[in-house]
Amino acid sequence: MNLVEESKPAVSPRDQSGFVEAVDVKTAARFLGVSPSLVYAYVERKQIPHFRIMGRSIRFSIADLERWRQKFFVNGGINK
């Protein structure tokens, strides 16, 4: 018997109503490829774009995280 795995739709930074989708620390860490504890350290040092909901819950915009991540891109390839 062959099981076909359904693919999930790509994560869109905007939901149906046009608002930016907010993600939690765990999702942001997975997106950046780092541990959640490192994301908390970035937040504490105010090194990563974030916002708080009701004063405690830390949330991130995927679009802001993508722009932030691009600042650290290094092209290590060989030019032909």
Distance bins in CASP14 RR format, pairs under 12 A and 6 or more apart:
PFRMAT RR
TARGET T0000
AUTHOR 0000-0000-0000
RMODE 2
METHOD distances of the structure
MODEL  1
9 15 0 0 0 0 0 1 0 0 0 0 0
10 62 0 0 0 0 0 1 0 0 0 0 0
11 21 1 0 0 1 0 0 0 0 0 0 0
11 23 0 0 0 0 1 0 0 0 0 0 0
11 27 0 0 0 0 1 0 0 0 0 0 0
11 28 0 0 0 0 0 1 0 0 0 0 0
11 30 0 0 0 0 0 1 0 0 0 0 0
11 31 0 0 0 0 1 0 0 0 0 0 0
11 61 0 0 0 0 0 1 0 0 0 0 0
11 62 1 0 0 1 0 0 0 0 0 0 0
11 63 0 0 0 0 0 1 0 0 0 0 0
11 65 0 0 0 0 0 1 0 0 0 0 0
11 66 0 0 0 0 0 1 0 0 0 0 0
12 18 0 0 0 0 1 0 0 0 0 0 0
12 19 0 0 0 0 0 1 0 0 0 0 0
12 20 0 0 0 0 1 0 0 0 0 0 0
12 21 1 0 0 1 0 0 0 0 0 0 0
12 23 0 0 0 0 0 1 0 0 0 0 0
12 61 0 0 0 0 0 1 0 0 0 0 0
12 62 0 0 0 0 1 0 0 0 0 0 0
12 63 0 0 0 0 1 0 0 0 0 0 0
13 19 0 0 0 0 1 0 0 0 0 0 0
13 20 1 0 1 0 0 0 0 0 0 0 0
13 21 1 0 1 0 0 0 0 0 0 0 0
13 22 0 0 0 0 1 0 0 0 0 0 0
13 23 0 0 0 0 1 0 0 0 0 0 0
13 31 0 0 0 0 0 1 0 0 0 0 0
13 60 0 0 0 0 0 1 0 0 0 0 0
13 61 1 0 0 1 0 0 0 0 0 0 0
13 62 1 0 1 0 0 0 0 0 0 0 0
13 63 1 0 1 0 0 0 0 0 0 0 0
13 64 0 0 0 0 1 0 0 0 0 0 0
13 65 0 0 0 0 1 0 0 0 0 0 0
13 66 1 0 0 1 0 0 0 0 0 0 0
13 67 0 0 0 0 0 1 0 0 0 0 0
14 20 1 0 0 1 0 0 0 0 0 0 0
14 21 1 0 0 1 0 0 0 0 0 0 0
14 22 0 0 0 0 0 1 0 0 0 0 0
14 61 0 0 0 0 1 0 0 0 0 0 0
14 62 0 0 0 0 1 0 0 0 0 0 0
14 63 0 0 0 0 1 0 0 0 0 0 0
15 21 1 0 1 0 0 0 0 0 0 0 0
15 22 0 0 0 0 1 0 0 0 0 0 0
15 23 0 0 0 0 0 1 0 0 0 0 0
15 61 0 0 0 0 0 1 0 0 0 0 0
15 62 0 0 0 0 0 1 0 0 0 0 0
19 61 0 0 0 0 0 1 0 0 0 0 0
19 63 0 0 0 0 0 1 0 0 0 0 0
20 49 0 0 0 0 0 1 0 0 0 0 0
20 51 0 0 0 0 0 1 0 0 0 0 0
20 59 0 0 0 0 1 0 0 0 0 0 0
20 60 0 0 0 0 1 0 0 0 0 0 0
20 61 1 0 1 0 0 0 0 0 0 0 0
20 62 1 0 0 1 0 0 0 0 0 0 0
20 63 1 0 0 1 0 0 0 0 0 0 0
20 64 0 0 0 0 1 0 0 0 0 0 0
20 65 0 0 0 0 0 1 0 0 0 0 0
20 66 0 0 0 0 0 1 0 0 0 0 0
21 27 0 0 0 0 1 0 0 0 0 0 0
21 28 0 0 0 0 0 1 0 0 0 0 0
21 31 0 0 0 0 0 1 0 0 0 0 0
21 59 0 0 0 0 1 0 0 0 0 0 0
21 60 0 0 0 0 1 0 0 0 0 0 0
21 61 1 0 0 1 0 0 0 0 0 0 0
21 62 1 0 0 1 0 0 0 0 0 0 0
21 63 0 0 0 0 1 0 0 0 0 0 0
21 64 0 0 0 0 0 1 0 0 0 0 0
21 65 0 0 0 0 0 1 0 0 0 0 0
22 28 0 0 0 0 1 0 0 0 0 0 0
22 49 0 0 0 0 0 1 0 0 0 0 0
22 50 0 0 0 0 1 0 0 0 0 0 0
22 51 1 0 0 1 0 0 0 0 0 0 0
22 52 0 0 0 0 0 1 0 0 0 0 0
22 53 1 0 0 1 0 0 0 0 0 0 0
22 57 0 0 0 0 1 0 0 0 0 0 0
22 58 0 0 0 0 1 0 0 0 0 0 0
22 59 1 1 0 0 0 0 0 0 0 0 0
22 60 1 0 0 1 0 0 0 0 0 0 0
22 61 1 0 0 1 0 0 0 0 0 0 0
22 62 0 0 0 0 1 0 0 0 0 0 0
22 63 0 0 0 0 0 1 0 0 0 0 0
22 64 0 0 0 0 0 1 0 0 0 0 0
22 65 0 0 0 0 0 1 0 0 0 0 0
23 29 0 0 0 0 1 0 0 0 0 0 0
23 30 0 0 0 0 1 0 0 0 0 0 0
23 31 1 0 0 1 0 0 0 0 0 0 0
23 32 0 0 0 0 0 1 0 0 0 0 0
23 36 0 0 0 0 0 1 0 0 0 0 0
23 39 0 0 0 0 0 1 0 0 0 0 0
23 50 0 0 0 0 0 1 0 0 0 0 0
23 51 0 0 0 0 0 1 0 0 0 0 0
23 53 0 0 0 0 0 1 0 0 0 0 0
23 57 0 0 0 0 0 1 0 0 0 0 0
23 58 0 0 0 0 1 0 0 0 0 0 0
23 59 1 0 0 1 0 0 0 0 0 0 0
23 60 1 0 1 0 0 0 0 0 0 0 0
23 61 1 0 0 1 0 0 0 0 0 0 0
23 62 1 0 0 1 0 0 0 0 0 0 0
23 63 0 0 0 0 0 1 0 0 0 0 0
23 64 0 0 0 0 0 1 0 0 0 0 0
23 65 0 0 0 0 1 0 0 0 0 0 0
23 66 0 0 0 0 0 1 0 0 0 0 0
24 30 0 0 0 0 0 1 0 0 0 0 0
24 31 0 0 0 0 0 1 0 0 0 0 0
24 36 0 0 0 0 1 0 0 0 0 0 0
24 39 0 0 0 0 1 0 0 0 0 0 0
24 40 0 0 0 0 0 1 0 0 0 0 0
24 43 0 0 0 0 0 1 0 0 0 0 0
24 50 0 0 0 0 0 1 0 0 0 0 0
24 51 0 0 0 0 0 1 0 0 0 0 0
24 52 0 0 0 0 0 1 0 0 0 0 0
24 53 0 0 0 0 1 0 0 0 0 0 0
24 57 1 0 0 1 0 0 0 0 0 0 0
24 58 1 0 0 1 0 0 0 0 0 0 0
24 59 1 0 0 1 0 0 0 0 0 0 0
24 60 1 0 0 1 0 0 0 0 0 0 0
24 61 0 0 0 0 0 1 0 0 0 0 0
24 62 0 0 0 0 0 1 0 0 0 0 0
25 31 0 0 0 0 0 1 0 0 0 0 0
25 32 0 0 0 0 0 1 0 0 0 0 0
25 34 0 0 0 0 0 1 0 0 0 0 0
25 35 0 0 0 0 0 1 0 0 0 0 0
25 36 1 0 1 0 0 0 0 0 0 0 0
25 37 0 0 0 0 1 0 0 0 0 0 0
25 38 0 0 0 0 0 1 0 0 0 0 0
25 39 1 0 1 0 0 0 0 0 0 0 0
25 40 1 0 0 1 0 0 0 0 0 0 0
25 41 0 0 0 0 0 1 0 0 0 0 0
25 42 0 0 0 0 1 0 0 0 0 0 0
25 43 1 0 0 1 0 0 0 0 0 0 0
25 44 0 0 0 0 0 1 0 0 0 0 0
25 48 0 0 0 0 0 1 0 0 0 0 0
25 50 0 0 0 0 1 0 0 0 0 0 0
25 52 0 0 0 0 0 1 0 0 0 0 0
25 56 0 0 0 0 0 1 0 0 0 0 0
25 57 0 0 0 0 1 0 0 0 0 0 0
25 58 1 0 1 0 0 0 0 0 0 0 0
25 59 0 0 0 0 1 0 0 0 0 0 0
25 60 1 0 0 1 0 0 0 0 0 0 0
25 65 0 0 0 0 0 1 0 0 0 0 0
26 32 0 0 0 0 0 1 0 0 0 0 0
26 33 0 0 0 0 0 1 0 0 0 0 0
26 34 0 0 0 0 0 1 0 0 0 0 0
26 35 0 0 0 0 1 0 0 0 0 0 0
26 36 1 0 1 0 0 0 0 0 0 0 0
26 37 0 0 0 0 0 1 0 0 0 0 0
26 39 0 0 0 0 1 0 0 0 0 0 0
26 40 0 0 0 0 0 1 0 0 0 0 0
26 58 0 0 0 0 0 1 0 0 0 0 0
26 59 0 0 0 0 0 1 0 0 0 0 0
26 60 0 0 0 0 0 1 0 0 0 0 0
27 33 0 0 0 0 0 1 0 0 0 0 0
27 36 0 0 0 0 1 0 0 0 0 0 0
27 39 0 0 0 0 1 0 0 0 0 0 0
27 58 0 0 0 0 0 1 0 0 0 0 0
27 59 0 0 0 0 1 0 0 0 0 0 0
27 60 1 0 0 1 0 0 0 0 0 0 0
27 61 0 0 0 0 0 1 0 0 0 0 0
27 62 0 0 0 0 1 0 0 0 0 0 0
27 65 0 0 0 0 1 0 0 0 0 0 0
28 34 0 0 0 0 1 0 0 0 0 0 0
28 35 0 0 0 0 0 1 0 0 0 0 0
28 36 0 0 0 0 1 0 0 0 0 0 0
28 38 0 0 0 0 0 1 0 0 0 0 0
28 39 1 0 1 0 0 0 0 0 0 0 0
28 40 0 0 0 0 0 1 0 0 0 0 0
28 42 0 0 0 0 1 0 0 0 0 0 0
28 43 0 0 0 0 1 0 0 0 0 0 0
28 48 0 0 0 0 1 0 0 0 0 0 0
28 49 0 0 0 0 0 1 0 0 0 0 0
28 50 0 0 0 0 1 0 0 0 0 0 0
28 51 0 0 0 0 0 1 0 0 0 0 0
28 58 0 0 0 0 1 0 0 0 0 0 0
28 59 0 0 0 0 1 0 0 0 0 0 0
28 60 1 0 1 0 0 0 0 0 0 0 0
28 61 0 0 0 0 1 0 0 0 0 0 0
28 62 0 0 0 0 1 0 0 0 0 0 0
28 64 0 0 0 0 1 0 0 0 0 0 0
28 65 1 0 0 1 0 0 0 0 0 0 0
28 66 0 0 0 0 0 1 0 0 0 0 0
28 68 0 0 0 0 0 1 0 0 0 0 0
28 69 0 0 0 0 0 1 0 0 0 0 0
29 35 1 0 1 0 0 0 0 0 0 0 0
29 36 1 0 1 0 0 0 0 0 0 0 0
29 37 0 0 0 0 1 0 0 0 0 0 0
29 38 1 0 0 1 0 0 0 0 0 0 0
29 39 1 0 1 0 0 0 0 0 0 0 0
29 40 0 0 0 0 1 0 0 0 0 0 0
29 41 0 0 0 0 0 1 0 0 0 0 0
29 42 0 0 0 0 1 0 0 0 0 0 0
29 43 0 0 0 0 0 1 0 0 0 0 0
29 48 0 0 0 0 0 1 0 0 0 0 0
29 58 0 0 0 0 0 1 0 0 0 0 0
29 60 0 0 0 0 1 0 0 0 0 0 0
29 65 0 0 0 0 0 1 0 0 0 0 0
30 36 0 0 0 0 1 0 0 0 0 0 0
30 38 0 0 0 0 0 1 0 0 0 0 0
30 39 0 0 0 0 1 0 0 0 0 0 0
30 60 0 0 0 0 0 1 0 0 0 0 0
30 62 0 0 0 0 0 1 0 0 0 0 0
30 65 0 0 0 0 0 1 0 0 0 0 0
31 39 0 0 0 0 1 0 0 0 0 0 0
31 48 0 0 0 0 0 1 0 0 0 0 0
31 60 0 0 0 0 1 0 0 0 0 0 0
31 61 0 0 0 0 0 1 0 0 0 0 0
31 62 1 0 0 1 0 0 0 0 0 0 0
31 63 0 0 0 0 0 1 0 0 0 0 0
31 64 0 0 0 0 0 1 0 0 0 0 0
31 65 1 0 1 0 0 0 0 0 0 0 0
31 66 0 0 0 0 1 0 0 0 0 0 0
31 68 0 0 0 0 0 1 0 0 0 0 0
31 69 0 0 0 0 1 0 0 0 0 0 0
32 38 0 0 0 0 1 0 0 0 0 0 0
32 39 1 0 0 1 0 0 0 0 0 0 0
32 42 0 0 0 0 1 0 0 0 0 0 0
32 47 0 0 0 0 0 1 0 0 0 0 0
32 48 0 0 0 0 1 0 0 0 0 0 0
32 49 0 0 0 0 0 1 0 0 0 0 0
32 60 0 0 0 0 1 0 0 0 0 0 0
32 62 0 0 0 0 0 1 0 0 0 0 0
32 64 0 0 0 0 0 1 0 0 0 0 0
32 65 1 0 0 1 0 0 0 0 0 0 0
32 66 0 0 0 0 1 0 0 0 0 0 0
32 68 0 0 0 0 1 0 0 0 0 0 0
32 69 1 0 0 1 0 0 0 0 0 0 0
32 70 0 0 0 0 0 1 0 0 0 0 0
32 72 0 0 0 0 1 0 0 0 0 0 0
33 39 0 0 0 0 1 0 0 0 0 0 0
33 65 0 0 0 0 0 1 0 0 0 0 0
33 69 0 0 0 0 1 0 0 0 0 0 0
33 72 0 0 0 0 0 1 0 0 0 0 0
34 40 0 0 0 0 0 1 0 0 0 0 0
34 41 0 0 0 0 1 0 0 0 0 0 0
34 42 0 0 0 0 1 0 0 0 0 0 0
34 48 0 0 0 0 0 1 0 0 0 0 0
34 65 0 0 0 0 0 1 0 0 0 0 0
34 69 0 0 0 0 0 1 0 0 0 0 0
34 72 0 0 0 0 0 1 0 0 0 0 0
35 41 0 0 0 0 1 0 0 0 0 0 0
35 42 0 0 0 0 0 1 0 0 0 0 0
36 42 0 0 0 0 0 1 0 0 0 0 0
36 43 0 0 0 0 0 1 0 0 0 0 0
36 58 0 0 0 0 0 1 0 0 0 0 0
36 60 0 0 0 0 0 1 0 0 0 0 0
37 43 0 0 0 0 0 1 0 0 0 0 0
37 44 0 0 0 0 0 1 0 0 0 0 0
38 44 0 0 0 0 0 1 0 0 0 0 0
38 45 0 0 0 0 0 1 0 0 0 0 0
38 47 0 0 0 0 0 1 0 0 0 0 0
38 48 0 0 0 0 1 0 0 0 0 0 0
39 45 0 0 0 0 0 1 0 0 0 0 0
39 47 0 0 0 0 0 1 0 0 0 0 0
39 48 1 0 0 1 0 0 0 0 0 0 0
39 49 0 0 0 0 0 1 0 0 0 0 0
39 50 0 0 0 0 1 0 0 0 0 0 0
39 58 0 0 0 0 1 0 0 0 0 0 0
39 59 0 0 0 0 0 1 0 0 0 0 0
39 60 0 0 0 0 1 0 0 0 0 0 0
39 65 0 0 0 0 1 0 0 0 0 0 0
39 68 0 0 0 0 0 1 0 0 0 0 0
40 47 0 0 0 0 0 1 0 0 0 0 0
40 48 0 0 0 0 1 0 0 0 0 0 0
40 50 0 0 0 0 0 1 0 0 0 0 0
40 58 1 0 0 1 0 0 0 0 0 0 0
40 60 0 0 0 0 0 1 0 0 0 0 0
41 47 0 0 0 0 1 0 0 0 0 0 0
41 48 0 0 0 0 1 0 0 0 0 0 0
42 48 1 1 0 0 0 0 0 0 0 0 0
42 49 0 0 0 0 1 0 0 0 0 0 0
42 50 0 0 0 0 1 0 0 0 0 0 0
42 58 0 0 0 0 0 1 0 0 0 0 0
42 60 0 0 0 0 0 1 0 0 0 0 0
42 65 0 0 0 0 0 1 0 0 0 0 0
42 68 0 0 0 0 1 0 0 0 0 0 0
42 69 0 0 0 0 0 1 0 0 0 0 0
42 72 0 0 0 0 0 1 0 0 0 0 0
43 49 0 0 0 0 1 0 0 0 0 0 0
43 50 1 0 1 0 0 0 0 0 0 0 0
43 51 0 0 0 0 0 1 0 0 0 0 0
43 52 0 0 0 0 1 0 0 0 0 0 0
43 56 0 0 0 0 0 1 0 0 0 0 0
43 57 0 0 0 0 0 1 0 0 0 0 0
43 58 1 0 1 0 0 0 0 0 0 0 0
43 59 0 0 0 0 0 1 0 0 0 0 0
43 60 0 0 0 0 1 0 0 0 0 0 0
43 65 0 0 0 0 0 1 0 0 0 0 0
44 50 0 0 0 0 0 1 0 0 0 0 0
44 58 0 0 0 0 0 1 0 0 0 0 0
46 58 0 0 0 0 0 1 0 0 0 0 0
47 68 0 0 0 0 1 0 0 0 0 0 0
47 71 0 0 0 0 0 1 0 0 0 0 0
47 72 0 0 0 0 0 1 0 0 0 0 0
48 58 0 0 0 0 1 0 0 0 0 0 0
48 59 0 0 0 0 0 1 0 0 0 0 0
48 60 1 0 0 1 0 0 0 0 0 0 0
48 61 0 0 0 0 0 1 0 0 0 0 0
48 64 0 0 0 0 1 0 0 0 0 0 0
48 65 1 0 0 1 0 0 0 0 0 0 0
48 67 0 0 0 0 0 1 0 0 0 0 0
48 68 1 0 0 1 0 0 0 0 0 0 0
48 69 0 0 0 0 1 0 0 0 0 0 0
48 71 0 0 0 0 0 1 0 0 0 0 0
48 72 0 0 0 0 0 1 0 0 0 0 0
49 58 0 0 0 0 0 1 0 0 0 0 0
49 59 0 0 0 0 0 1 0 0 0 0 0
49 60 1 0 0 1 0 0 0 0 0 0 0
49 61 1 0 0 1 0 0 0 0 0 0 0
49 62 0 0 0 0 0 1 0 0 0 0 0
49 63 0 0 0 0 1 0 0 0 0 0 0
49 64 1 0 1 0 0 0 0 0 0 0 0
49 65 1 0 0 1 0 0 0 0 0 0 0
49 66 0 0 0 0 0 1 0 0 0 0 0
49 67 1 0 0 1 0 0 0 0 0 0 0
49 68 1 0 1 0 0 0 0 0 0 0 0
49 69 0 0 0 0 0 1 0 0 0 0 0
49 71 0 0 0 0 0 1 0 0 0 0 0
50 57 0 0 0 0 0 1 0 0 0 0 0
50 58 1 0 1 0 0 0 0 0 0 0 0
50 59 1 0 0 1 0 0 0 0 0 0 0
50 60 1 0 1 0 0 0 0 0 0 0 0
50 61 0 0 0 0 1 0 0 0 0 0 0
50 64 0 0 0 0 1 0 0 0 0 0 0
50 65 0 0 0 0 1 0 0 0 0 0 0
50 68 0 0 0 0 1 0 0 0 0 0 0
51 57 0 0 0 0 1 0 0 0 0 0 0
51 58 1 0 0 1 0 0 0 0 0 0 0
51 59 1 0 1 0 0 0 0 0 0 0 0
51 60 1 0 0 1 0 0 0 0 0 0 0
51 61 1 0 0 1 0 0 0 0 0 0 0
51 64 0 0 0 0 1 0 0 0 0 0 0
51 65 0 0 0 0 0 1 0 0 0 0 0
52 58 1 0 1 0 0 0 0 0 0 0 0
52 59 1 0 0 1 0 0 0 0 0 0 0
52 60 0 0 0 0 0 1 0 0 0 0 0
53 59 1 0 1 0 0 0 0 0 0 0 0
53 60 0 0 0 0 0 1 0 0 0 0 0
59 65 0 0 0 0 0 1 0 0 0 0 0
60 66 0 0 0 0 0 1 0 0 0 0 0
60 67 0 0 0 0 0 1 0 0 0 0 0
60 68 0 0 0 0 1 0 0 0 0 0 0
60 69 0 0 0 0 0 1 0 0 0 0 0
61 67 0 0 0 0 1 0 0 0 0 0 0
61 68 0 0 0 0 1 0 0 0 0 0 0
62 68 0 0 0 0 0 1 0 0 0 0 0
62 69 0 0 0 0 0 1 0 0 0 0 0
63 69 0 0 0 0 0 1 0 0 0 0 0
63 70 0 0 0 0 0 1 0 0 0 0 0
64 70 0 0 0 0 0 1 0 0 0 0 0
64 71 0 0 0 0 0 1 0 0 0 0 0
65 71 0 0 0 0 0 1 0 0 0 0 0
65 72 0 0 0 0 0 1 0 0 0 0 0
66 72 0 0 0 0 0 1 0 0 0 0 0
66 73 0 0 0 0 0 1 0 0 0 0 0
67 73 0 0 0 0 0 1 0 0 0 0 0
END
